[in-house]
Each structure stands twice: as C-alpha cells, then as structure tokens.
Amino acid sequence: MSRVLFFIAIVLSISISAQTKNEQYYLQSAPFKMPAVAEPTFPDKTFSIKDFGALGDGEAMNTVAFAKAIEACSKAGGGKIVVPAGLWLTGPIELQSNINLVVERGALIQFTGDRTQYPIIQMKGSNNYIVASPIYGSGLKNVAITGEGILDGAGENWRPLKKSKATEPQWKQFTKTGVVSNDGQVWWPSKEAMEGEAYLKRLKKEKPNATAEDYLPARDFLRPKMVVINNSDKVLIEGVTIRNSPSFVFNPNNCTNLTMRSANIFNEYWAQNGDGIDISACKNVLIYKCNVSAGDDGICMKSSGSTKPGEARLENVVIAGCHVYHAHGGFVIGSNTDGGMNNIYVKDCDFVGTDVGIRVKSNSGRGGMVHNIFIKDIFMTGIVDEAVLFDTYYEDVTAGKNAKDVKTTIRDKIPQFEDFFISNVYCRGAKTAISITGLPEMPVKKINFENVTISASQGFLQKDAKDINFKNVKLILPGGKTENL
C-alpha cells in the first residue's frame, strides 16, 4: 500500500471512529453490562393546547387549558400535546402516562410566580407533603418532554438569596420586596419563607398527623423542584431548555429507563440549592449531550432508601458528551448515598469554571456503598477548588446557616467509596489537584488514577485513604514544578 493510500485509510478510520461515537457507542462501550435503555413510544395522535382555550400572550393563565389537553390526550390513549410558539403563562402541570409534551421552538412556558397557585400535595407512593412542582408526575409509563422550546420556573420568586452571592445592584433590587434576615445576610421572598423551617419543626412536634392545609403556612419555604417524575418507567427529556427553577431543575426519583438527550439545564449561579440534574435512585439511565449551568451541583447522582444486601438503588448510568459550566461540581456523587450506587460510566465531558470538577461527597447518617464508578476522558479548565474531591465529612449548609452550625455525630449509614477508575483526565487550573478524605472506620479505598494531568496550586492531599493507585499521573504545580504520582 502506498503512503498516500495508507494516509487515506488512516483518515477514513478516524472519521468512521468519530462517527460511531453515538449513544449506542457509549452504551456498548460501558465497562459493565449496560442494559438497553428503553424509550417511550406514543400513539400517533396530536393535541394542541390552543384547542383547549390556551392563549400565548403571556397574560392569560393557562393552567386549566393544559390540564384539559392532558386529560383529553390521556383518555384517547395518549399522544403528543403540542405547545406552539408563544408565551404561555401557567400554574403547575401534572403529566400522565403515554403523554409527550412537545414544546416547539419559539414556545416559552412561563410558570407563574404567584406561589398561591402551587398546592400542597402528596405524590403517589409518598407519605410526605410537598409543594406541587411546575411539572410533575408519579407512577407513569411512557412520558416525555421534548422539543426546542423553553420552560421557565419563575425561581426568583421562591429562592432565598445570600448577600455574599449577589452583586450590589442585585441586592438592592431584591430587597425592594420580601424580607431580610436579622443579620442582614439573607433575603427571603416572604416572612413565611424565612420562618418556614421553624414552623415545620413546631408542626411535626405538635401535630404528627398534619394535613396538607396544616403545611400551607410553610409553602413559601418548601419551594418545589422544577421537574419531578417519580416511580416511572420509560421517561424521555429531549431538546428542551429547562431553566430558573425554585430549587433543583430536574429530579427524577425511582425511575427506570430514563433518557435525557440534548437538553439545556440552567439555574442562576446564585440560586440557593439550585442543582441542575439530580438523578435519584434510578436504574438504566442515559444522559447524552446535555448542557448544564447551575447554582449548585451540575450533574449529580443521589440514592436513598433501604436496599437488600448487595443491591443498589441507583445503578447502570451512562453520562456522555455533556458540558457543565458554573456549578458546585461538574460530575457529582452524593451527598445522599445510603441507597447505594453501582455501575456509573462518565465519558467525554467538559467542565468549565465549576467549583469542583469531579466531586464525591457524603457523610455519616446518609452514606452507603458506592462502587464500580468509571470516569474517563474528562477535560476541565478554571476549576475554583479541587479538580477531584472525595469528601466523607460533607455538610449541607442551608441559607441562613454556617458550616460551624452543622455537626455530624451519627455513626450509622457510613459512606463507603471504593473501586473508582478515573482515567484520561486533564485539568488546566485548580486550587487543589486531588483531595481524598475518608473516615477512620471506613477509609476511601481502591481509587485508581491513570493518564491524569492537572495543573493546580497544590497537589495531592489524603487522609484516611488506602489503596490509592496512580499510573502516569502528573501534577503541575506553581513555578513549573512537576510532581509525578
């Protein structure tokens, strides 16, 4: 073979290889037996919200029109509910099985900032009272939110704001309404929001069988998550932009066969508890080519609840081709890990300007076994703190509190992090390259690093960790000093 033909063959080989990096490539290349992720299917029927009285003028309230369209589509056996171009003001939308909510390009679903429009409900299979999310559903099969439109959760009407996170003009604007904490450091949208935590403590103590009506005074404090789908099978989120949530943006719980493709997830950088994607106790999950910018964790895995020995409530997850911009962590595990996690594969992702790159966190009282985690081909720049962090002393510090106010004394549900495989990771700029902190009674162990290059102000820190393995790991420190681990 001539050199020219050889070169052409190499180019074609590279081109074909690049073309095959699609969803199936990532699912099949997972270093564990990854089941096929079944997607929902829908009858060939279409319902437009306009046919049910919806007006896209940004003034008319369309809650009833959405509910009528969903009910009609469900009674017909399912299909597409089309939201055409327009500004559609609405209260909460409850999804049903066999419904594909298609938000077309040019459509903006604006959820109302009137908090009284969000009732206190009990999701199916739960004993807890919550505020109805802007979009929610439970016990569903075959459900989707697709299209190229935008869903806005009016989160600025719900979230507290820390003065330390706000610019001076923002703080002045926000404090024209609502209330400010006694120390002047936190703005709340209402007095009820500020006092809600104390009210709930009294309610649970004085009235253990409280009703939904009893919870109403705490509604402003119990701010909802934007999209919540629980205990469902065959769930698809594709193409849409979901933004400005009162709390977490997308939080599916106990779902199987979940696909999230080409979605854009956005919360302001100052959004308190404003996580982007929080996958909780789900199985058979694909997150592919999504973009995230959030006020808290970017793409996060959570798992709570009892399990049989050796089982995990979160299992078989592939995350590929995603970008995370501002967030507390790019790819995150925890803090709730007591339900166990097994078989997670993260590949070909970029983290730009996140506080931490790869963030693994939990603490006693909500920890469990997390193992068989594969993180490969990750590219990071401008990381504020640690490029890679394992933290078993994590504390969730809510608005109005300081870290010193929160202490862990529980010594059950111990975090157990082991069998992590982190390879082909490159980071340009971090405060700390790698930091690993375990517990004396349960060290972080069997963490494997291979082909890793990180430039940082300080190198490798560890405490209560063992069997930490390095192969071709280079840390570039100030002054051009190189540390090979």
N, C-alpha and C positions, 0 to 999 in steps of 0.2 A: 504494500500500500504506500502511495506517495505521501510526502509530508503534507501536501495540500488536502488530500483525501482524509488523512489521519486527523488533521485540524478540523475539517468539516464534521467528521464523525464525533469528535470531542464536543464541538459546539452543539450539534444535534442532541447528543447525550445529555448535556447540561440543560438544554432547552426542554427536553422531554421530562427530565427530572424536576425542573421548576414547575412545569405544567401539572405534574401529578401531585403537587402539594395542595391537595384539596381536602375536603372534610374526610373523605374515605382514607386518604393517605394518613392523616393524623390518627384516625380511629384504629386503622390496621397496624400502625407503627407503635402504638402504645406498648410499653414493656410489661404488660399484663393482658390477660384475656379480656378485652373490652367488648361487651355485648353491643350489638347494633342498637342504635337509639331510634326507636320507632317514632315517626312524626304523625301528627293528627291528620285525618282526612275529613273532608266536608262534602255534603251534598251540593249539587250544582244549582243552588238557589241564592238569589241576591235580594237583599232588603236595604233600601236607603233610609237613613234616619229622616230625610226630608219628607218621606211619605207618611211619617207619623207625627208631623207637626213641628219638626225641629227647624229653627231659624239660626243661620250662621252669621248673625250681625253683632255678636259679642255682647248683646244686651238681654236677649230673651233667655230665660232659664230653661234648659232642655233636658232636665233630669227625667221627667215623665216620658218624653219622646224616646230617649234611649231605652228606658225600661219597657215601653210598648214594643219597640223594634226587636229587642232581645226576646221578649215573650212570644211575639209572633213567629220569629225565626225558630225558636225552640219548639213551639207547637207544630211547626211544619217539618220537624225532623232535623233542623239545623241548616247551616249555610253561611253565607257572608253577610255581615252588616256593614254597609259602606258609609263612611263619613267623608263626604266630598270636600273640596276646597271651601274654606270659610272659617270663621271664628266662632266656635261652639262652646258657649258657657253652660256648665252643668255641675250638679252635685255628684255624689258617688254613683258609680256604675257597677252593678253586680253581674258578673258573667255567668253563663250557663253552659252545659255540655254541648258539644257539636256546634260551637259558635266561633267564627273567625271575624274579629273586629278589625276591619280594614280601614286604616286611617290614611287616606290618599295624600299624595304630595300637594301641599297648599292648605291642607286641613290643620287647624290648631285647636285641639280640645283643651279649653281653659277651665280647670276646675275652680269652683267658686272659693273665694277667700272668706266667705261667711261661714264661720265654724259651726253655727247652729244648724247648718244643713247636713251635718255628718252625725248620724245617730250612733248611740252606744249599742253594740250588737254582740252576739256570741257566734263565732264561726262554728260551722258544723264540726263535731268531734272535739270541741274545746269547752272547758268549764269557765274559761276566763272571759271577762268583758273587755272589749276593745272599742276604739272609735273606728267606724267604717272607713276603710281606705278609699281613696279616689277610685281605684279599680280593684275589685276583689272577687274571689270565688273559692268554693271549697267542695271537695268530693266530686270533681269534674272529670270528664273524659273527652278528649278531643277539644282543645280550646287553644285559641291563638290570638295574638295582637300583631298585625302585620301592616305593611305599607311604608310610605316615606314621609308621613306626617309627624306632628309633634303633639305630645301630651305634657301639659304644664300643671303641676300640682299646687300652685299658689303657696309654696312652702314658707315664704317670707311672712305669711300671716299666722304661722304656727311656731316657728323655731325661736328659741331664745338666742341672744347674740352676746357673745363675750366682747367687752370693750377692747380687750387686747388683740382681738382678731379684726376689728373694724378700723377703717380709716376715719379720720376726723369728720369729713363730710357725711359718711355713712352713719356714724354715731349720732350726729346732730339730726339727721333725717329720721332715723328710727325712733329717737327719744321724743319726737313730737307727739307720739301716741304711746299707748301701753304704759308700763311701769318699769322702774329701775330698782334693783336690789338695794338694800340698806347700805352696802359698802360701795355702791356706785359702779360695780364692775360687770353686771349682767343686766341686759334689757330683756323684758318679757312682754309678750303681746297683750297680756291682761293680768290683773291681780289674781284671777283664778288659776292661770298658768303658773304663776310664781308660787302660789300656795298649794298647788295640787298635790305635791308629794306628801306634805304634812297631812293634808286632808285624807289621802288614801291610807296612810298609816293609822289614823284615828278610825276610819271606816272599817278596816279589816279587824281592828281590835274590838270595836263596839258593836259591829253588825256583820258577823261572819257569813250570813246568808243574804248579803246585799243584792239588790235588784239593779237592773240597768238604770232605772231612774235615780237610784242612790249614787251612781257613778257620774251623773251629769255634771255636778259641780267640778269634777276633775277633768272634764272633756278637753279643755284647752291645754292641760298638762299632758294628757295621754295622746299626744299628737300621732297621727297614723303614718304608717309606711305607704308609699305611693302605689305600688302594685304588689298585692299579696295573693298568691294562689296556693292553697293548702290541699294536701291529701288527694292529689290529682294525677292523672296518667295521660301522657301524650300532650305535652304543652309546648307551644312554639311562640317565641318572640322574635320577630324578624323585621329589620329595616327601619323601625320607628326610632324616634328620639323621645326619650322619657326624661323629664327634667324638673328641677325645682320642687323636690319632694319635701313634705313636712318632716320626714325622718329618712330612713333607708329608701332608696329608689326602687329596687326590685328585690323582693324577698320571698321566693318560693319555699314552702316547707313540706317535707314528706311527700315529694313528688317523684314519679318515675318517668323515664323517657322525656327529658327536658332538653329542648334545643333552643339556643339563643344565638342568632346569626345576624351579623352586620347591624347590630343595634348601637345607638349612641346614648350613653347614660351620663347625665350631667347634674351636679349639685354645686352651688357656690362653695368656694374654698373655705368660707367662714361658716358653713352650715353645720351646726352642732349635731353630732350623731348622724351626719349626712352620708352614710355609706352608699356606694354605687350599686354593686351587685353582691348580694349576700345569699349564697346557696346554703340552705339549712336542711340537713338530714335527707338529702335527695339521692337517688340512685339512677345510674345510666344518664349522664349529663354531658352535653357538648356545648361549649361556649366558643364561638368561632368568629373571628374578625370583628370584635366589638371594640368600641372606643369609650373610655371612661375618664371622667374628671369629677372629683368628689370632695366633700368637706371632711370625710373620714376615710375608712378603708376603701380601696378600689374594687378589686375582685376578691371576695372573701368567702372562705368555707367555714361553716358552722355545723355543729352536731350536738344535739342534746336529747336526753331521754334514755330510758332503760333499754338494755340490749341483753341478749343471751351471750354467754362467754364466747369470745372469738368472733362475734359479729360486729358490724359497724353500720351505723345508721346513715352515714354518708360514704358512698362507695362508687367506683367506676366513673370518674370525671376526667374529661379531656378539655383543656383550655388551650387554644391555639390561635396564633396570628392576631393577638389583641394588643391594644395600646392603652396605657394608663398614664395620665398626666398628673395634675395635682391630686394627691391623696395621702392619707397617713401611711399607706402601704400599697405597693403595686399588686403583688400576689400575696394574699394573707390567709393564714390559718388561725382560727380562734376568734375571740377567746373561749367561747363555749365549745369544748371538745369532748365532753363526758359521754356523748353518744358514740364516740369512736369514728375514725376515718381510715379508709383503706383504698389504695389504688387511685392515685391522682397523678395526672400527667399534664405538665405545663410546658409548652414549647413555642418557640418563635414569637416571643412577646417583647415589647419595648416599654420601659418605664422611664418617664421623663419628669424630673423635678419632684418626685414623690418624697415624703419624709423618710420612709424606709423602702428599700427595694423589695426583697423577699422577707416577709415578716411572719414569724411563727410565734404565737403568744397564747398563754393560758395561765391559770393559777389553781391552787388547791381549792376544792369546792366546786370546780366546773371543768376539771380536766379528765382526760381519758386516753386510750391508746390511739395514737396517730402514727401510721407506718405505711411503707411502700409508697413513698412520695417521690416522684421523678420530675425534676425541673431542669430543662435543657434549652440551650440556645436563647439566652436572655440577654438583652442589651439595655444598659442603663446609663443615664447621664444626669449630673446635677442632683444627686441624692443628698438630702439635707443631713440625715443622721447615718444609720447603718445601711450598708449595701445588703448584708444578710444578717438577720437577727433571730435568735431563739431566746425567748423570754418566758420563764415559768413563774415570774412574780408580777405578772401584768395586773393592773387595777384599772377598772373603767371609772374615770373621774368625770362625773356629770357636771352640767352647768351649775355654777354657784359653789362648787366644792374644790378643794385642793387635794393633791395626791396624799398629803400628810393626814387628811381626814379619813382615808380609806385604808383599813388594815386587814390583812388576811390572817385568821387564826385557825381556820378549818384545816383539818388534815385528813379529809377523805376526798374521793374523786381527784386523785393525783394526776397531773399531766404526765404523759409518757410519750416522748418523741423519740422515734428510732427508725432506722432503715430509710434514710433520706439519701437521694442520689442527685447531686447538684453538679451539672457539667456544662461546659461551653458557656460560661457566664462572663460577661465583660462589662465593667463599670468604669466610667470616667468621672471621677469626682464624688467623694462621700466623706463624711466626718470620720466614720469608722468602717473598716473593710468588713470584718466578720466578728460578731459578738454572740457567744453562746453561754447561757446561764441556766443550769438545771437546779434541781432540789437535792439536798444532801441524801435524802432517802430514795430519790429517783433521778439519777443523772440523765441528761440528754446524751444519747449514745448512738453509735453506728451511723454517723453522719459522714457522707462520702463526697469529697470535692474533687473534681477532675477538670483540667483545662479551664482555669479561672484566672482572670486578670482584673485587678481592682486598683485604682489609684485613690488614695484616701489620706487623711491627716494622721490617722493611727491605724495600726494593723489588726492583729488577731487577739481577741480577748476571750478568755474562757473561765468558767467556774462551775464546778460540779458537772463536768462533762467527761466522757471517756469514749474510746474507740472512734476518735475523730480522725479520718483518713484523708490525706492530701496526695494528689498526683498532678504534677505540672501546675502548681498554683503559685502565682506571682502577685505580690503586693507592692505597689509603687508608692513610696512614702515621700514626705517633704524633702527637698534638697536633692531629689533624684535617687534617693536610697531605695534599693530593691531588696525585698525580703522574699525568699523562696521557701514555701512551706512543704 
